[in-house]
Structure formats: C-alpha cells, structure tokens
Amino acid sequence: MATGISYNTFPLINAANSISRDDPESWNLFRHIRRHGQHHTDPESQRPAVCQESPLLSRHVKPRIPFTIGNQIHRTLLNSPINILLLSAPAGIALHLARVNGIAVFVVNFVAIIPLAALLSFATEEIALRTGEIVGGLLNASFGNAVELIVAIIALVKNNVRIVQTSLIGSILSNLLLVMGFCFFFGGLQRQEQHFNLTVAQTAASLLFLAAMSIIIPTVIDSWNNTTKSHQSEVTQISRGISVILLLVYGAYLFFQLKTHAIVLKEESQQAVAQPSIHIKENNKKLTLESGGASIASSSLSSIAPMSNGDQQLSNPAGNQPQVGSANQSDRIGNNDNDDVEEPQLHFLVALFTLAASTAIIAICAEAMVSSIDDLTKGGIMSEEFIGLILLPIVGNAAEHATAVTVAIKNKMDLAVGVAVGSAIQVALLIIPLLVVIGWGMGKEQMSLSFDPFQAVVLFASVLLANYLICDGKSHWLEGMLLVCLYAIVSVGSWFYPH
C-alpha cells in the first residue's frame, strides 16, 4: 500500500477528509486549499499513482498517465473555459504600448489578469504537490495572493500609495463580505443551516480582529495629530513596528495550522441535509417528506417507492432514522480506500515555466492597468476608492471565488469558508505588513498602516459583522444576505466618495 504525507496548506481550511474526483470543482478547490497525499487507482488504468514517502521538504509523485506535449498543452491552456480570456493579455499589452485610450487599456488588462491568476494558482499547486509539508505550506502561502501583491508593488513603485491601500482593504472586504456572503446565501437556500469547523472559525475571528486593530490604531493616531513631516515619520515608525509583529503572528499562525493543531483543524464539520419536498403515495394518501436541518423526518415509513416520474428510491429497511453525516462518512471511507495519492497534472518543469510566465505577464498587465487608473479618475468616471475597494479585488480571485460559491451550494462549507476567510487573513497578516516593510526598504514613508478613515471604519465594521456570523460555526441564507448587503453599502459609499 502506497503511503503519502498528509499535510495542510494555506488558506485557513481543513476540509472533509476526502473529496470525490467526480466533483471536479470541489476537487480543484480542495487541492488549492489542502495538500493531502492520497492513493488513487484510475478506472481506465489500473496503475496507481505513486507517492514515495520522503522528508518534509520534498516528495516524489509519479503520474498514472505519462506526460506528453499534447496533454501538457491541454491541461495548461485548455483546461477551463475561462482561459479563452488569455487572448486579452497580448491585446492589453499592445494597447498599452500604443498609448491608446486609458479606459480601454484598463478594461482589457483587467480582464486578462483574471485567467492569468487562475493559471498562476494552478501552477503553484502543481509545484507544491512535489514538495513536503514545510515547502508546500510556504509556497502556497507565498503565491496565494500573488496578484494582489504584484499590483500593489507596481502601484507602490509609481508612488500611488492610495491605490495600494484601497486595493488591499478591498481584497479583505471582497472575501469577507461578497464571497462568504454568497456562500452563506446560496448554500443556505435549501438547508435550515450549514456547519463548518468551529475551531477554524474562532481562530479566524481572533486573527481578523487583531488585523483590524493593527490598522485602526495608526489611523487614529494619524487623524488626531497634525500631519507634519515629523509626525508622518512617527506614524511610519509605528506602522513598521506593528508590521513586524503581524509578520511574526502570521508565522505563528502557519506553525499552528501546519504542525501543532493540524489534526484539530482537519475535523469534519456536521453536514446539514437539504430540504427537498418529496411527494409520495401510500395507501392512496398523498404525503410530503421534508428533511430537516439535523435529521430526515420519517416516522412510520420504512421505504419510499419511486414515483412514475423516475424519482430516486429511498429505503430504510431497519426503520432507523438516518443520522446526519452517515452517508458522508461512508463515502469518505470509501474514497479514502481508493484515493490515497493525488496525481500531478503537469510535469515539474512545465509547472515552473507556467508559474514564471504567468507571473511575468501578470506583472506587465498590472503595470498597464495601474498606469491607466489616472485616466479613469481624472475624467470623473469613478473614484480611486471605488477602483481600489471594488474593482481591483475582483481581478486576482474571480475564478476561485466562483468555485467557492459552487462548493457551498454542494454543502462543502469547510472548503468555501476556508477560501473566503483564509484569503482575508493572508492579506491582512502577510500582504499588508509585507508591503509596509517593502516600502521601508524603498524609502517610502507614505506607505504605512495609516489608512483613510473611511477604509478603517469599513474594515472594522466588516470584521465585526463577519466575526459575529462565523463564531458559532453555523450559517444560513439570511446571514449571507446581511454580508452581501453590507458589501453593497460599501460599494455605494465608495462610488460617491469625494474625488
């Protein structure tokens, strides 16, 4: 029996112990969130993938199907319909070099970065598949929000600190309010409530509150004093000290997730049962069977015969009420028996080239996009606040966010919440303080944790609401609606924000 190394990677999520490969959306998201060595036998090819146990820094995984030029091109460029948007990349770069209308340059490059970000994430996962626990965790942590980091660094080089700050705050808001709100809403439409790992939720709530306070304190100090040169230097020094502390917290968080509490964070949450209305006939009487949030309501019925329309037959020969999660547990056991090694899709060198190429093209498109922002703001079309808080956060994780909502509908809330909350934590505890340190090295004192008061207030309100809703480890559709409504309120406020 092949053995593998089971470990977790960023973002903060440890989902169900198995995800069916028949569900590609869940599986792809699962790969991005959590590296889990598995043994898998292809139904078409009985040669199992091989994962040789090795040190924590590396491991060797062999594919079941040999790599060819054809399957590498197909898996890299043709594995998703969204990749058709890759054609926007050369068009956007050409428009930028031709110095045409700035609005067109912004829109085309904005669209181009979306599939490039998905490609970068895919390449990162393939490389992390060959690594061990330590390198895999750090690799996914480093490239988890690479697009946001690239856009922010380019804006920082151009001295556009306001865009840097608004885009990072916007990324947190997008994950906490929009993505998690849609997950709660659409996932809860057919269920009384959904459940996710309580330890993950409570840890995330604490980290988010810490991150919010690390921004609010310098902002308040800066607002209550005159903005003189000496005062600006003091605020910058405070921000740099807080940033170092946040980076230490992030390192401790990774150690907590990868090492000391990995097993606790892997615990599978309770699975809520959907609420279909099943009309049946028994003794010439029409009955309705509805499943509740905790168990299926079935009293004297031992079996439900299929109707003429081909409904699936339900049976309970023992007369016992099925327990929540029992089916999932049996599926999980079966999957674990058959899926022990995750199969690589790309050759290691192809993955490296894809990672390097997508990163380089993203940098070029991001530079063109940031350079054209002034054309949008000077014309009075929209404010920098709206561009940074609302538009730019969509670029980096659009495909991943869509997948998160999809798996939430399928009641895989550990995965969905992990993407939303985990990505927000990474931006708050890693990307923001890292950019302050980078600005420190570049001699840019304007790059500090003193944000616009509007941004600080919005961040605090968003973290407060999100923490209230996730701290119990349960969700329903109304909570999702509240999150989305707050995001809409922020959008309206940023649209009419003074230029």
Secondary structure, DSSP 8 states (H G I E B T S, - for coil): -----B---SSS----S---TT-HHHHHHHHHH--B--EE--SS-----EEE---TTB-EEE-SS---HHHHHHHHHSSSGGGGGGGHHHHHHHHHHTT--HHHHHHHHHHHHHHHHHHHHHHHHHHHHTB-HHHHHHHHHHHTTHHHHHHHHHHHHTT-HHHHHHHHHHHHHIIIIIIHHHHHHHHHTTSS-EE--HHHHHHHHHHHHHHHHHHHHHHHHHHTS---HHHHHHHHHHHHHHHHHHHHHHHHHHHIIIIITHHHHT----------EEEEEETTEEEEEEB-SSBB--SS-SEE---TT----EE-TT----BTTHHHHHHHHHHHHHEES----S-HHHHHHHHHHHHHHHHHHHHHHHHTHHHHHHTTSS-HHHIIIIIHHHHHHHHHHHHHHHHHHTT-HHHHHHHHHHHHHHIIIIIHHHHHHHHHHHT-TT-SS---HHHHHHHHHHHHHHHHHHTTSEE-HHHHHHHHHHHHHHHHHHHTS--
